[in-house]
Amino acid sequence: MNQTPSTLHPPRNIAKHPRGTQHATRITIYHLLITALLLASCAPTVTAQPSPVIAPPVRPADPAQGPTATEVPLRFALPTPGAEPVSGWRPPLYPVPWAMSAYDHFYFTRPNAADQVNWPLPDYRYGGMFIANVVHTGIDIDAELGTPVLAAGPGTIVWAGWGLFSESPLNKDDPYGLAVAIRHDFGYQGKQLFTVYAHMSEVDVTIGQYMKTGDTLGLVGATGNTTGPHLHFEVRMGANSFHNTLNPELWLSPPQGWGVLVGRLTTEKGDLLQLYPLEVISEENGKVRPIRTYGGGAANSDPYYKENLVLSDLPAGLYRVTMRYGTSDVQFWAQIFPGQVTYFTFNPKDGFQLVPPPAPSLDFLPITPTATPIPTKRP
């Protein structure tokens, strides 16, 4: 150190004492303290010893409060992992109509708003049997009571109120409850298309009213044969009838970047396997999606795919499809592509095959008209 105490100045807030002797003594003591501090700062560094931990004083227990637990100065409360939360997020839908092949028909938007759950409940898909001997002819979409129900496409209201199944407007015991049916402005293969919205708590439209895509039809409810509020949605082709339904998952536009798995599974004799369980497992995150084939009855296959299994809303990627047939476990891998249908077949002889369905052929050979020569007059 090259600095001496004589070069230091006392702090400005030290007031001059009236008595010179006492003032000089205070200045001297101050200089000695400063010198000691400066010398200490120039001394070699000495490893500091840790200060002893002083335990907090123990409070006497209050007999009236009973025994008390030992206090922990800092404790992290880690929640117990629960069920996977239901996410309301989905990518935006492809614009309708959407078709990556000549036989796709993703014509409809979702009947729920984009910020709501708008995909089928896994356990209540098309073709399932949840009531004895009654085949589910639509999909169920989870929704809270009073959630707006939206038109999936433009068209005219042909039913609004009670009695859709029984065709009796006064029948409040109808299994569909309060329901709406729309006859759309477009069809498929020359046949009219209809959509149905059932179990509503309130209907806000009337027969003959024209609706645009996304217009509000009413509110989600729990009327009819149901155990709780949700929306039952159907697609019908050819006639507004319970027997003319098709799987809505082949008609609702998929989220962007996601695709649809479609399968036809048969026995040795070529009969469709009914209510047969499978698992579709993502190779990316291991998520398991259980699904069953159609249960027959009023469930109808698509005119082109002839399917008995559809699983939509699959993020693009590689999936493993597994099932048990007889005494053997069988599996295969399927790639899901954005906005497309991945089609597979299964039969005991050939196993799983990733082949597209055969293109529909004509039942007759079209005749090409031949031009008839017109005789010309000679001059």
C-alpha positions as CSV (number, residue, x, y, z in Angstrom):
1,M,0.0,0.0,0.0
2,N,1.4,3.5,-0.9
3,Q,-1.4,5.4,0.7
4,T,-0.9,6.7,4.3
5,P,-3.4,7.8,6.8
6,S,-2.2,11.4,6.5
7,T,-3.6,11.6,3.0
8,L,-7.1,10.7,4.1
9,H,-9.7,13.1,5.2
10,P,-12.3,12.7,7.8
11,P,-15.9,12.2,6.7
12,R,-17.7,15.4,6.0
13,N,-20.4,14.7,8.6
14,I,-18.0,14.8,11.5
15,A,-18.7,18.1,13.3
16,K,-15.9,20.1,14.9
17,H,-15.9,19.8,18.7
18,P,-15.6,23.1,20.7
19,R,-12.8,21.6,22.7
20,G,-9.5,21.2,20.7
21,T,-8.1,18.4,22.9
22,Q,-11.1,16.1,22.6
23,H,-11.4,16.9,18.9
24,A,-7.7,16.0,18.2
25,T,-8.2,12.7,20.2
26,R,-11.1,11.7,18.0
27,I,-9.2,12.5,14.8
28,T,-6.3,10.3,16.0
29,I,-8.5,7.4,16.9
30,Y,-10.2,7.7,13.5
31,H,-6.8,7.7,11.7
32,L,-5.8,4.5,13.6
33,L,-9.0,2.7,12.6
34,I,-8.5,3.7,8.9
35,T,-4.9,2.5,9.0
36,A,-5.9,-0.9,10.5
37,L,-8.5,-1.4,7.8
38,L,-6.1,-0.5,5.0
39,L,-3.4,-2.8,6.3
40,A,-6.0,-5.6,6.6
41,S,-7.0,-5.1,2.9
42,C,-3.4,-5.4,1.8
43,A,-2.7,-8.6,3.9
44,P,-2.7,-12.1,2.2
45,T,-6.1,-13.6,1.7
46,V,-7.1,-16.0,4.4
47,T,-9.7,-18.7,3.8
48,A,-12.8,-17.7,5.7
49,Q,-14.2,-20.1,8.1
50,P,-17.9,-20.8,7.8
51,S,-20.1,-19.1,10.4
52,P,-21.8,-21.5,12.8
53,V,-25.5,-22.1,12.0
54,I,-27.6,-20.7,14.6
55,A,-30.8,-22.7,15.1
56,P,-34.0,-20.7,15.4
57,P,-35.5,-20.5,18.8
58,V,-37.9,-23.3,19.6
59,R,-41.3,-22.1,20.5
60,P,-42.9,-23.9,23.4
61,A,-45.8,-26.1,22.4
62,D,-49.2,-25.0,23.2
63,P,-51.0,-27.9,25.0
64,A,-54.3,-26.7,23.8
65,Q,-53.2,-27.1,20.2
66,G,-52.0,-30.7,20.6
67,P,-48.8,-32.0,19.0
68,T,-47.3,-29.9,16.2
69,A,-45.4,-31.1,13.2
70,T,-41.7,-30.2,12.7
71,E,-41.5,-27.0,10.7
72,V,-39.5,-27.2,7.4
73,P,-37.9,-23.9,6.4
74,L,-38.4,-24.6,2.7
75,R,-40.5,-27.4,1.1
76,F,-41.4,-28.0,-2.5
77,A,-44.9,-29.3,-3.0
78,L,-44.8,-31.6,-6.1
79,P,-48.4,-32.4,-7.3
80,T,-49.3,-36.0,-7.9
81,P,-49.5,-36.7,-11.7
82,G,-53.1,-37.0,-12.8
83,A,-54.9,-37.9,-15.9
84,E,-53.7,-36.3,-19.2
85,P,-55.6,-32.9,-19.5
86,V,-57.9,-32.4,-22.4
87,S,-56.4,-29.8,-24.6
88,G,-58.6,-27.4,-26.5
89,W,-55.9,-26.7,-29.0
90,R,-56.0,-28.1,-32.5
91,P,-54.4,-26.7,-35.7
92,P,-56.8,-24.8,-37.9
93,L,-58.9,-26.9,-40.3
94,Y,-58.2,-27.3,-43.9
95,P,-60.5,-25.1,-46.0
96,V,-63.6,-26.9,-47.2
97,P,-64.1,-28.6,-49.5
98,W,-60.8,-30.4,-49.0
99,A,-59.8,-33.4,-51.1
100,M,-56.3,-34.8,-51.8
101,S,-57.7,-37.6,-54.0
102,A,-60.6,-37.9,-56.4
103,Y,-62.7,-39.8,-53.8
104,D,-62.1,-37.7,-50.7
105,H,-65.1,-35.6,-49.5
106,F,-64.1,-33.5,-46.5
107,Y,-67.0,-31.1,-47.2
108,F,-67.9,-29.9,-43.7
109,T,-66.4,-27.8,-40.9
110,R,-66.7,-28.7,-37.2
111,P,-70.1,-28.0,-35.6
112,N,-68.3,-26.5,-32.6
113,A,-66.2,-23.4,-32.4
114,A,-62.4,-23.6,-33.0
115,D,-61.7,-22.8,-29.3
116,Q,-63.9,-25.6,-28.1
117,V,-63.5,-29.4,-28.1
118,N,-64.5,-30.2,-31.7
119,W,-63.3,-33.8,-32.2
120,P,-65.1,-37.1,-31.6
121,L,-65.1,-38.6,-28.2
122,P,-62.9,-41.8,-28.4
123,D,-65.5,-44.1,-26.8
124,Y,-68.5,-42.8,-28.8
125,R,-67.5,-43.1,-32.5
126,Y,-69.6,-44.1,-35.5
127,G,-70.6,-47.7,-35.6
128,G,-70.2,-48.5,-31.9
129,M,-72.7,-50.1,-29.7
130,F,-73.3,-48.3,-26.3
131,I,-76.9,-49.3,-25.9
132,A,-77.9,-53.0,-26.3
133,N,-78.5,-53.8,-30.0
134,V,-78.4,-50.1,-31.0
135,V,-75.7,-49.0,-33.4
136,H,-74.3,-45.4,-33.0
137,T,-75.0,-43.6,-36.3
138,G,-72.9,-40.5,-35.6
139,I,-70.1,-39.2,-33.5
140,D,-70.4,-37.5,-30.0
141,I,-68.5,-34.3,-29.4
142,D,-67.9,-33.3,-25.8
143,A,-69.3,-29.9,-24.9
144,E,-70.6,-28.0,-21.9
145,L,-74.2,-27.2,-21.5
146,G,-75.1,-24.1,-23.5
147,T,-72.2,-24.2,-25.9
148,P,-73.3,-22.8,-29.3
149,V,-73.9,-25.4,-32.1
150,L,-72.8,-24.3,-35.5
151,A,-73.9,-25.2,-39.0
152,A,-71.2,-27.5,-40.6
153,G,-72.1,-26.2,-44.1
154,P,-74.6,-24.0,-46.0
155,G,-78.1,-25.2,-46.5
156,T,-81.8,-25.1,-45.5
157,I,-83.3,-26.2,-42.2
158,V,-85.6,-29.2,-42.8
159,W,-86.1,-30.2,-39.1
160,A,-86.0,-28.1,-35.9
161,G,-87.3,-29.4,-32.6
162,W,-88.5,-32.7,-31.1
163,G,-89.2,-36.0,-32.8
164,L,-86.6,-36.3,-35.5
165,F,-86.2,-40.1,-35.2
166,S,-89.9,-40.8,-34.9
167,E,-90.8,-38.0,-37.3
168,S,-93.3,-36.7,-34.7
169,P,-92.8,-33.0,-33.7
170,L,-94.7,-33.5,-30.5
171,N,-92.7,-36.5,-29.3
172,K,-90.6,-35.3,-26.4
173,D,-89.5,-38.9,-25.7
174,D,-87.7,-39.0,-29.1
175,P,-84.1,-40.4,-28.6
176,Y,-82.6,-37.5,-30.5
177,G,-84.2,-35.0,-28.1
178,L,-84.2,-31.4,-29.5
179,A,-82.5,-31.7,-32.9
180,V,-81.8,-29.8,-36.1
181,A,-81.3,-31.2,-39.6
182,I,-79.9,-29.3,-42.6
183,R,-80.3,-30.2,-46.3
184,H,-77.2,-28.9,-47.9
185,D,-76.7,-27.0,-51.1
186,F,-74.4,-29.7,-52.4
187,G,-74.4,-33.5,-52.7
188,Y,-72.1,-36.4,-53.5
189,Q,-72.4,-38.8,-56.4
190,G,-75.7,-37.2,-57.4
191,K,-77.2,-37.8,-53.9
192,Q,-78.4,-35.1,-51.4
193,L,-76.4,-34.6,-48.2
194,F,-77.8,-33.8,-44.8
195,T,-76.3,-33.1,-41.4
196,V,-78.0,-33.7,-38.0
197,Y,-77.3,-32.0,-34.6
198,A,-79.0,-33.7,-31.7
199,H,-79.5,-33.6,-27.9
200,M,-79.7,-29.8,-27.9
201,S,-81.1,-27.7,-25.0
202,E,-82.3,-24.9,-27.2
203,V,-83.1,-24.6,-30.9
204,D,-82.9,-21.1,-32.4
205,V,-83.9,-21.9,-36.1
206,T,-87.0,-22.7,-37.9
207,I,-87.8,-25.1,-40.8
208,G,-87.2,-23.4,-44.1
209,Q,-84.6,-21.0,-42.8
210,Y,-81.4,-20.8,-44.8
211,M,-78.1,-21.1,-42.9
212,K,-74.5,-20.3,-43.8
213,T,-71.5,-22.2,-42.6
214,G,-70.8,-21.3,-38.9
215,D,-74.3,-19.9,-38.2
216,T,-75.6,-20.7,-34.8
217,L,-78.3,-23.4,-34.7
218,G,-78.9,-23.5,-31.0
219,L,-77.2,-24.7,-27.8
220,V,-75.7,-28.0,-26.6
221,G,-77.9,-29.9,-24.2
222,A,-78.8,-33.3,-22.8
223,T,-82.2,-34.0,-24.2
224,G,-83.2,-37.4,-25.5
225,N,-81.4,-40.6,-24.8
226,T,-78.2,-39.3,-23.2
227,T,-76.4,-39.3,-19.9
228,G,-75.0,-35.8,-20.1
229,P,-74.5,-32.7,-22.2
230,H,-72.8,-33.3,-25.6
231,L,-73.4,-32.8,-29.3
232,H,-74.4,-35.8,-31.4
233,F,-73.5,-35.1,-35.1
234,E,-74.5,-37.1,-38.2
235,V,-73.9,-37.1,-41.9
236,R,-76.7,-38.6,-44.1
237,M,-76.6,-39.2,-47.8
238,G,-79.6,-39.7,-50.2
239,A,-82.3,-39.2,-47.6
240,N,-82.8,-37.7,-44.2
241,S,-83.1,-41.1,-42.5
242,F,-81.5,-42.9,-39.6
243,H,-80.6,-45.7,-42.1
244,N,-78.7,-43.4,-44.5
245,T,-75.9,-42.3,-42.2
246,L,-72.2,-42.4,-43.1
247,N,-69.1,-41.9,-40.8
248,P,-68.8,-38.1,-40.2
249,E,-65.0,-38.5,-39.6
250,L,-64.7,-39.0,-43.4
251,W,-66.6,-35.8,-44.1
252,L,-65.3,-33.3,-41.5
253,S,-62.2,-31.4,-42.6
254,P,-59.1,-32.5,-40.7
255,P,-56.8,-30.1,-38.9
256,Q,-53.9,-28.9,-41.0
257,G,-51.0,-31.2,-40.8
258,W,-53.1,-34.1,-39.6
259,G,-54.6,-37.1,-41.4
260,V,-57.1,-40.0,-41.2
261,L,-56.6,-43.7,-40.8
262,V,-59.2,-45.9,-42.7
263,G,-59.4,-49.7,-42.6
264,R,-61.3,-52.6,-43.9
265,L,-60.9,-55.7,-41.7
266,T,-62.5,-59.0,-42.7
267,T,-62.6,-62.7,-41.8
268,E,-61.4,-65.7,-43.8
269,K,-64.7,-65.6,-45.7
270,G,-64.5,-61.9,-46.4
271,D,-67.1,-60.9,-43.8
272,L,-66.5,-57.6,-42.0
273,L,-65.1,-58.0,-38.5
274,Q,-67.6,-56.4,-36.1
275,L,-66.7,-54.5,-32.9
276,Y,-63.1,-55.8,-33.2
277,P,-60.6,-54.0,-30.9
278,L,-57.4,-52.5,-32.2
279,E,-54.8,-50.1,-30.8
280,V,-53.2,-47.3,-32.8
281,I,-49.9,-46.3,-31.1
282,S,-47.8,-43.2,-32.0
283,E,-44.1,-44.1,-32.6
284,E,-43.3,-40.5,-31.7
285,N,-44.8,-40.2,-28.2
286,G,-46.2,-43.6,-27.4
287,K,-49.8,-42.4,-27.1
288,V,-52.2,-45.2,-27.5
289,R,-55.6,-44.7,-29.2
290,P,-58.0,-47.7,-28.8
291,I,-60.6,-48.2,-31.4
292,R,-63.2,-50.8,-32.6
293,T,-64.5,-51.7,-36.0
294,Y,-68.2,-51.0,-36.8
295,G,-70.9,-53.1,-35.2
296,G,-73.0,-53.6,-38.3
297,G,-76.7,-52.9,-38.2
298,A,-77.4,-49.3,-39.3
299,A,-73.7,-48.5,-39.8
300,N,-72.9,-48.0,-43.4
301,S,-69.5,-48.0,-45.2
302,D,-68.3,-45.3,-47.5
303,P,-69.2,-45.9,-51.2
304,Y,-65.5,-45.9,-52.1
305,Y,-63.6,-47.1,-49.1
306,K,-66.0,-49.9,-48.0
307,E,-64.4,-49.4,-44.5
308,N,-65.4,-50.6,-41.1
309,L,-62.9,-48.5,-39.1
310,V,-62.0,-44.8,-39.2
311,L,-59.7,-42.9,-36.9
312,S,-59.4,-39.2,-37.7
313,D,-57.5,-36.3,-36.1
314,L,-54.1,-38.1,-36.2
315,P,-51.0,-35.9,-36.3
316,A,-48.8,-36.8,-39.3
317,G,-46.2,-39.4,-38.4
318,L,-45.6,-43.1,-38.0
319,Y,-48.1,-45.3,-36.1
320,R,-48.1,-49.0,-35.1
321,V,-51.5,-50.7,-35.4
322,T,-51.9,-53.8,-33.3
323,M,-54.6,-56.4,-32.7
324,R,-55.1,-60.0,-31.6
325,Y,-56.6,-62.3,-34.1
326,G,-57.3,-65.8,-32.9
327,T,-54.3,-66.8,-30.8
328,S,-51.8,-64.5,-32.5
329,D,-50.8,-60.9,-31.9
330,V,-50.5,-59.1,-35.3
331,Q,-49.3,-55.6,-36.1
332,F,-48.1,-53.3,-38.9
333,W,-46.9,-49.7,-39.3
334,A,-48.8,-47.0,-41.1
335,Q,-47.6,-43.5,-42.1
336,I,-50.1,-40.7,-41.7
337,F,-49.7,-37.9,-44.1
338,P,-51.0,-34.3,-43.7
339,G,-54.6,-33.9,-45.0
340,Q,-54.7,-37.4,-46.5
341,V,-56.4,-40.7,-45.9
342,T,-54.1,-43.7,-45.1
343,Y,-56.0,-46.8,-46.1
344,F,-55.3,-50.4,-45.1
345,T,-56.9,-53.8,-45.2
346,F,-56.7,-57.0,-43.1
347,N,-57.7,-60.6,-43.7
348,P,-56.2,-63.7,-42.1
349,K,-54.6,-64.9,-45.3
350,D,-52.8,-61.8,-46.4
351,G,-52.5,-60.0,-43.1
352,F,-52.3,-56.2,-43.1
353,Q,-51.8,-54.5,-46.5
354,L,-51.3,-50.8,-47.2
355,V,-53.0,-50.6,-50.6
356,P,-55.5,-48.1,-51.9
357,P,-59.0,-49.4,-52.6
358,P,-59.7,-50.3,-56.2
359,A,-61.0,-47.4,-58.3
360,P,-64.7,-47.7,-59.0
361,S,-65.4,-49.1,-62.4
362,L,-68.3,-48.5,-64.7
363,D,-71.1,-51.1,-65.0
364,F,-71.2,-50.5,-68.8
365,L,-69.0,-49.6,-71.6
366,P,-69.7,-46.1,-72.8
367,I,-70.4,-45.7,-76.5
368,T,-68.5,-43.1,-78.3
369,P,-70.8,-41.4,-80.8
370,T,-69.6,-41.5,-84.4
371,A,-70.1,-38.5,-86.6
372,T,-72.3,-39.2,-89.6
373,P,-70.7,-37.8,-92.8
374,I,-72.9,-35.2,-94.4
375,P,-73.0,-35.5,-98.2
376,T,-71.9,-32.5,-100.1
377,K,-73.5,-31.2,-103.2
378,R,-71.3,-30.8,-106.3
379,P,-71.6,-27.6,-108.0
